[in-house]
Amino acid sequence: MRRFLLPLARLETGWAENVLVEVDAEGIIASLQANAADQTGMLRLPGPVLPGMANLHSHAFQRAMAGMAETAGPEKDSFWTWREAMYRFALAVRPEDLEAISAQLYAELLCRGYTAVGEFHYLHHRPDGGRYDDRAELSWRILAGAEIAGIALTHLPVLYAHSGFGGRAALPRQSRFLHDLDGFAAMLDKLGPAFAKRPDRRLGMAPHSLRAVTPEMLKAMPDLLPEGAPIHIHIAEQTAEVEECIAWSGQRPVQWLLDAMPVNAAWCLVHATHMDADEIRRLAASAAVAGLCPTTEANLGDGLFPAPEYLAAGGAFGIGSDSHVSSDPAEELRLLEYGQRLTTRQRNVLAGGPGGSTGQRLFDAARKGGAQALGQKMGLLAPGYRADFVVLDHDAPSLFGKRGDALLDGWIFGGGDNPVREVYVRGRRMVSEGRHIRADEIARNYRAALKGMAALI
């Protein structure tokens, strides 16, 4: 049993001092006691401690193309023009490249306070669509990247079969993504044993979107994994998608999904940007999580999530970095709030009422929703939860002199510094003095991967 002394820690009941935490051999918190005395054999952490944050939506390979689609084209740039650039980049990624890129990304996420990631993984096959000898080859590379970096992983293999509503034939440049239902199920069966025993690994699945699977495929998917396994789906990200869904079905995307499927707490609806009032109310009541990715949604020009209405209805949300134009949970939460401020021309829109800390409300909602979406016992410093610690530097410019929830306000709204000093996953230190413990090796492999890909892009 390992013993940690947290000088100041954010518990479910609020902030507590001198918290003694005992962690078992699996990295799970066995006991926790506030106001404990410093004793021999304890590891005293060097600053205020938060539970780790879940990053619920990642496309790891896109980390390496961040910044590569920022030159204006001859047509009006949009999500759809960005998607063409992404297709070209995806064709250049080799298995060893994916492992190196994912390790680099996951190390960066840890350094910013994420301790788990949901990998929405649709890069399955060779560039020409041919199968690897091992149908799970690229999933193993994601798992290897997570092992190298030391981050917890919920792996979400994606079923992608069509290019548009109504079973439209897939495009040649989508060939790396495609599966039929039987092949997809076989891949899940192959992956299952690797995720069965560890408290930092979870296997879920993801229908890519209502565009990319038929209703028959979608309705068959919940039976492919045990009940309660995470199910994530892109939905209502773009107004064009909403219009196409109405033309196909007579319904809006979120409306169609809630009518057609038993959406519950195992589901995460990623983006859900464009909802009407009834969809907002019904999604909030479903117990599913809205997966928000504000920096990517801003980068792609998606639009703003209706956060005030959704939270007022009791909806759950978590955050993800999606295309990885940012690796910082504070930036995601800050942009979520700032988008609402710009729309309403008010301040502290998501604080929850007079006297409320905006940082505290955003952080607590995101950690709870993210943990639910990933199906992991995390996001809380309490017995039975994974020992994921994010240690802040109290001397950082954004935090100096602050106490209690003002630390969360300072982290999210206090400036451009990164006050994350140390990060532990399962009680193991992965970040020290703001730097990943394997940073040099990971960066070297990442640079080599990008150099090798350069001729293929």
C-alpha positions in Angstrom: 0.0 0.0 0.0 1.4 3.4 -1.0 0.7 6.4 1.1 0.4 10.0 -0.2 -0.2 13.2 1.8 -2.1 15.9 -0.2 -1.5 19.3 1.5 -4.7 20.7 -0.1 -7.1 18.6 -2.1 -10.4 19.1 -3.9 -12.8 16.4 -2.6 -16.4 15.9 -3.5 -17.4 17.9 -0.3 -15.0 20.7 -1.1 -11.4 21.6 -0.2 -9.6 19.7 2.6 -6.2 20.0 4.1 -3.6 17.3 4.8 -5.4 14.5 3.1 -3.9 11.1 3.7 -4.6 8.8 0.7 -3.7 5.1 0.6 -3.4 3.5 -2.8 -3.5 -0.2 -3.4 -1.4 -2.3 -5.9 -3.9 -1.7 -8.7 -3.7 2.1 -8.3 -7.1 2.4 -6.7 -7.7 4.7 -3.7 -8.2 2.3 -0.7 -8.8 5.0 2.0 -8.8 8.7 2.4 -8.6 10.8 5.6 -8.5 14.6 5.9 -6.5 16.5 8.6 -3.9 13.7 8.9 -0.5 14.2 10.5 2.6 13.9 8.4 4.2 10.5 9.0 7.3 8.6 7.9 6.8 6.7 4.6 4.3 9.2 3.1 5.0 10.9 -0.2 4.0 14.6 0.4 2.8 16.1 -2.9 4.1 19.6 -3.5 0.9 21.6 -4.1 -2.9 21.7 -4.3 -4.3 18.5 -5.8 -7.2 18.0 -8.2 -8.7 14.7 -9.5 -7.6 14.0 -13.1 -9.7 15.2 -16.0 -11.1 13.0 -18.7 -10.6 13.9 -22.3 -13.7 12.2 -23.9 -13.0 12.8 -27.6 -9.7 12.3 -29.5 -8.6 11.6 -33.0 -4.9 11.0 -32.1 -3.5 11.1 -35.7 -4.9 14.6 -36.2 -2.4 16.0 -33.6 0.2 15.9 -36.3 -1.8 17.9 -38.8 -2.8 20.7 -36.4 -2.0 24.0 -38.1 -1.8 22.5 -41.6 -5.2 23.6 -42.7 -5.0 27.3 -41.9 -4.4 28.6 -45.4 -7.5 30.0 -47.1 -8.6 28.1 -50.2 -10.3 29.4 -53.3 -13.7 28.5 -51.9 -15.4 29.5 -48.7 -13.5 27.5 -46.0 -15.6 25.3 -43.7 -15.6 22.0 -41.8 -16.1 20.3 -45.2 -13.0 21.8 -46.8 -11.0 21.0 -43.6 -12.3 17.4 -43.9 -10.7 17.1 -47.4 -7.3 18.1 -45.9 -7.8 15.6 -43.1 -8.5 12.8 -45.7 -5.2 13.6 -47.5 -3.3 13.5 -44.3 -4.9 10.3 -43.1 -3.6 8.5 -46.2 0.0 9.2 -45.1 -0.2 7.7 -41.6 1.7 4.4 -41.2 1.2 2.1 -38.2 4.5 3.1 -36.6 3.6 6.8 -37.2 0.3 6.4 -35.4 2.0 4.9 -32.4 4.5 7.8 -32.2 1.9 10.5 -32.8 -0.5 9.1 -30.2 2.3 8.8 -27.6 3.3 12.5 -28.2 -0.3 13.6 -28.0 -1.1 11.6 -24.8 2.1 12.9 -23.1 0.9 16.5 -23.9 -2.5 15.8 -22.5 -1.0 14.5 -19.3 1.1 17.6 -18.9 -2.0 19.7 -19.0 -4.0 17.7 -16.5 -5.9 15.1 -18.5 -5.4 11.6 -17.1 -7.6 9.6 -19.4 -8.6 9.8 -23.0 -11.4 8.5 -25.2 -9.9 7.6 -28.5 -12.6 7.8 -31.3 -10.6 5.6 -33.6 -11.6 5.3 -37.3 -8.2 4.7 -38.9 -8.4 1.0 -39.4 -6.9 -0.2 -42.7 -4.1 0.3 -45.2 -4.2 3.5 -47.3 -5.8 1.6 -50.2 -8.4 0.1 -48.0 -6.7 -3.3 -47.8 -6.7 -5.1 -44.5 -3.7 -5.6 -42.3 -2.8 -9.2 -41.4 -4.1 -8.3 -37.9 -7.4 -6.5 -38.3 -6.7 -4.6 -35.1 -3.2 -3.5 -36.1 -3.9 0.2 -35.7 -5.9 -0.2 -32.5 -2.8 -1.9 -31.0 -0.8 1.1 -32.0 -3.2 3.4 -30.1 -2.9 1.1 -27.1 0.9 1.1 -27.4 0.9 4.9 -27.5 -1.2 5.0 -24.3 1.2 2.6 -22.6 4.2 4.6 -23.5 2.7 7.8 -22.2 1.0 6.2 -19.2 -2.5 7.6 -19.8 -5.7 5.8 -19.1 -7.5 4.8 -22.3 -11.1 4.2 -23.3 -10.8 2.8 -26.8 -13.7 3.5 -29.1 -13.3 1.7 -32.5 -15.5 3.4 -35.1 -18.0 1.7 -37.4 -17.9 3.7 -40.6 -19.6 2.3 -43.7 -21.2 5.1 -45.8 -20.6 8.6 -46.9 -24.0 10.0 -46.3 -27.5 9.5 -45.1 -29.5 6.6 -46.5 -26.5 4.4 -47.1 -24.8 6.5 -49.7 -21.7 4.7 -51.1 -18.4 5.5 -49.4 -15.8 7.7 -51.1 -12.4 6.2 -52.2 -10.6 8.5 -49.8 -12.6 7.0 -46.9 -11.3 3.5 -47.6 -9.1 3.3 -44.5 -12.2 3.8 -42.3 -14.6 1.3 -43.6 -16.1 -1.9 -42.0 -19.1 -4.0 -42.5 -20.8 -5.1 -39.3 -19.3 -8.6 -39.2 -15.8 -7.3 -39.6 -16.3 -4.6 -37.0 -17.6 -7.2 -34.5 -14.6 -9.5 -35.2 -12.3 -6.6 -34.4 -14.0 -5.9 -31.1 -13.8 -9.6 -30.2 -10.0 -9.5 -30.9 -9.5 -6.4 -28.8 -11.7 -7.5 -25.8 -9.2 -9.5 -23.8 -6.7 -6.6 -23.7 -9.2 -4.4 -22.0 -10.7 -6.9 -19.6 -8.6 -6.6 -16.4 -7.0 -3.2 -16.0 -8.6 -0.3 -14.1 -7.2 2.2 -16.6 -8.5 0.5 -19.8 -12.0 0.3 -21.2 -13.4 -0.9 -24.5 -16.3 0.9 -26.1 -17.4 1.6 -29.6 -18.6 4.4 -31.8 -21.0 4.6 -34.8 -19.2 7.4 -36.6 -22.4 9.4 -37.2 -25.9 9.0 -38.6 -24.4 9.7 -42.0 -21.9 6.9 -41.8 -24.1 3.9 -40.7 -27.5 2.6 -41.6 -30.3 2.5 -39.0 -30.0 -1.3 -39.1 -26.3 -1.2 -38.3 -26.9 1.3 -35.5 -29.6 -0.8 -33.9 -27.3 -3.9 -33.9 -24.4 -2.2 -32.3 -25.4 -2.2 -28.6 -25.4 -6.0 -28.7 -21.7 -6.2 -29.8 -20.3 -5.4 -26.3 -21.5 -6.0 -22.8 -24.3 -3.8 -21.5 -23.0 -0.5 -20.2 -20.0 -0.3 -22.5 -19.5 3.3 -23.7 -21.1 4.3 -27.0 -20.1 7.5 -28.6 -21.4 9.2 -31.8 -20.7 12.4 -33.7 -24.0 14.3 -34.1 -25.4 17.7 -35.2 -22.0 19.2 -35.5 -22.8 21.2 -38.7 -25.9 22.9 -40.0 -25.5 21.1 -43.3 -25.7 17.8 -41.4 -28.9 18.9 -39.8 -30.4 19.9 -43.1 -29.4 16.6 -44.8 -30.9 14.6 -41.9 -34.2 16.4 -42.2 -34.3 15.8 -45.9 -33.5 12.1 -45.3 -35.8 11.4 -42.3 -38.0 14.3 -41.7 -36.3 14.7 -38.3 -33.4 16.6 -36.8 -30.3 14.4 -35.9 -30.7 14.4 -32.1 -34.4 14.0 -32.4 -34.0 11.0 -34.7 -31.4 9.3 -32.5 -33.5 9.7 -29.3 -36.5 8.3 -31.0 -34.7 5.4 -32.6 -32.3 4.2 -29.9 -32.4 3.6 -26.2 -30.0 6.4 -25.4 -28.9 6.3 -21.8 -26.0 7.0 -19.5 -23.6 4.8 -21.6 -24.0 7.2 -24.5 -21.9 10.3 -25.4 -23.3 12.6 -28.1 -20.2 14.4 -29.4 -20.8 18.0 -30.4 -24.6 18.1 -30.4 -24.1 21.7 -31.4 -27.3 22.4 -33.3 -30.3 21.4 -31.2 -33.8 22.9 -30.9 -35.4 23.4 -27.5 -37.1 20.0 -27.5 -33.8 18.2 -28.3 -32.0 20.1 -25.6 -34.6 19.0 -23.0 -34.7 15.4 -24.2 -31.0 15.0 -24.3 -30.6 16.4 -20.8 -33.3 14.0 -19.5 -31.7 11.0 -21.2 -28.7 10.8 -18.8 -26.3 10.7 -21.8 -23.3 13.0 -21.9 -22.9 15.8 -24.4 -19.2 15.7 -25.6 -18.1 19.2 -26.1 -14.9 20.2 -27.9 -14.9 24.0 -27.9 -11.4 24.6 -29.4 -12.0 22.2 -32.3 -15.6 23.5 -32.8 -14.2 27.0 -33.0 -11.4 26.0 -35.3 -13.8 24.3 -37.7 -16.5 27.1 -37.5 -19.1 24.6 -36.2 -21.1 27.0 -34.0 -21.8 27.3 -30.2 -23.3 24.7 -28.0 -26.5 25.9 -26.2 -24.8 25.5 -22.8 -27.0 27.7 -20.6 -30.2 26.0 -21.7 -28.7 22.5 -21.5 -27.3 23.0 -18.0 -30.5 24.6 -16.8 -32.3 21.4 -17.9 -29.8 19.3 -15.8 -27.8 18.0 -18.7 -24.4 16.3 -18.3 -21.3 17.3 -20.3 -17.6 16.5 -20.7 -14.8 17.9 -22.8 -12.5 16.6 -25.4 -9.7 18.0 -27.6 -10.9 16.3 -30.8 -8.5 17.5 -33.5 -5.9 18.7 -30.9 -5.5 22.3 -31.9 -5.3 22.5 -28.1 -4.3 20.0 -25.5 -5.4 22.0 -22.5 -8.6 21.3 -20.5 -8.5 24.9 -19.1 -8.7 26.3 -22.6 -11.6 24.1 -23.5 -13.6 25.2 -20.4 -12.6 28.8 -20.9 -13.7 28.9 -24.5 -17.0 27.2 -23.6 -17.7 30.0 -21.1 -16.4 32.8 -23.4 -18.5 31.7 -26.3 -21.6 32.1 -24.1 -20.4 35.6 -22.9 -20.0 36.7 -26.5 -23.4 35.5 -27.4 -25.3 36.9 -24.4 -23.0 39.9 -23.7 -22.9 38.9 -20.0 -20.2 37.5 -17.7 -20.1 34.3 -15.6 -22.9 32.9 -17.7 -22.3 29.2 -16.6 -21.6 30.0 -12.9 -24.9 28.6 -11.8 -26.2 31.6 -9.9 -25.1 34.4 -7.6 -21.9 33.7 -5.6 -21.0 30.7 -7.7 -17.5 30.1 -9.0 -17.6 29.7 -12.8 -14.3 27.7 -12.7 -15.6 25.3 -10.0 -18.9 24.6 -11.8 -17.2 24.0 -15.2 -14.5 21.8 -13.7 -16.8 19.7 -11.6 -19.3 19.2 -14.4 -16.6 18.3 -16.9 -14.8 15.8 -14.6 -18.1 14.0 -13.7 -19.4 13.9 -17.3 -16.1 12.9 -18.7 -15.7 10.0 -16.3 -19.2 8.8 -17.1 -18.6 9.0 -20.9 -15.4 7.0 -20.6 -16.9 4.4 -18.3 -14.0 4.9 -15.9 -13.8 5.2 -12.1 -12.0 8.5 -12.1 -12.6 12.2 -11.6 -13.1 12.0 -7.9 -10.7 11.7 -4.9 -12.5 9.0 -3.0 -12.1 5.3 -2.0 -12.8 3.0 -5.0 -11.7 5.6 -7.6 -8.4 5.5 -9.5 -5.5 7.4 -7.9 -5.2 10.1 -10.6 -3.7 13.3 -9.1 -3.1 16.6 -10.8 -0.8 18.7 -8.6 -0.9 22.4 -9.2 2.0 24.9 -8.7 0.7 27.3 -6.1 3.5 29.8 -7.1 2.4 29.9 -10.7 1.4 33.4 -11.7 -2.3 32.4 -12.3 -2.6 30.7 -8.9 -0.3 32.7 -6.5 -2.2 33.8 -3.4 -5.4 32.1 -4.3 -7.3 29.6 -2.1 -10.2 27.2 -2.5 -12.3 27.5 -5.7 -10.4 30.6 -6.6 -7.6 28.1 -7.7 -10.0 26.7 -10.3 -11.0 30.2 -11.4 -7.3 31.1 -11.7 -6.4 27.9 -13.6 -9.2 28.4 -16.1 -9.3 32.2 -16.4 -6.1 33.4 -14.9 -3.7 33.6 -17.8 -1.6 31.7 -20.3 0.7 29.8 -18.0 0.3 26.1 -17.3 0.2 25.6 -13.5 0.2 21.8 -13.7 3.3 20.7 -11.9 2.9 16.9 -11.4 0.5 14.3 -12.7 -0.1 10.8 -11.3 -2.1 8.0 -13.0 -2.9 5.0 -10.8 -0.6 6.5 -8.2 2.3 6.6 -10.7 4.0 9.9 -11.5 4.0 10.6 -15.2 4.7 14.3 -15.1 7.4 16.0 -13.0 8.1 19.7 -12.8 5.6 20.2 -15.7 7.4 17.7 -18.0 6.5 14.2 -19.0 9.0 11.6 -17.6 9.6 10.2 -21.1 9.4 13.5 -23.0 12.7 13.2 -24.8 12.1 9.7 -26.2 8.5 10.4 -27.1 9.5 13.7 -28.9 12.3 12.0 -30.8 10.0 9.3 -32.1 7.4 11.9 -33.1 9.9 13.9 -35.1 11.0 10.8 -36.9 7.5 9.8 -37.7 6.7 13.3 -39.2 9.9 13.3 -41.2 9.0 9.9 -42.7 5.5 11.0 -43.5 6.6 14.2 -45.2 7.0 12.7 -48.7 3.6 11.0 -48.5 1.5 14.1 -47.7 
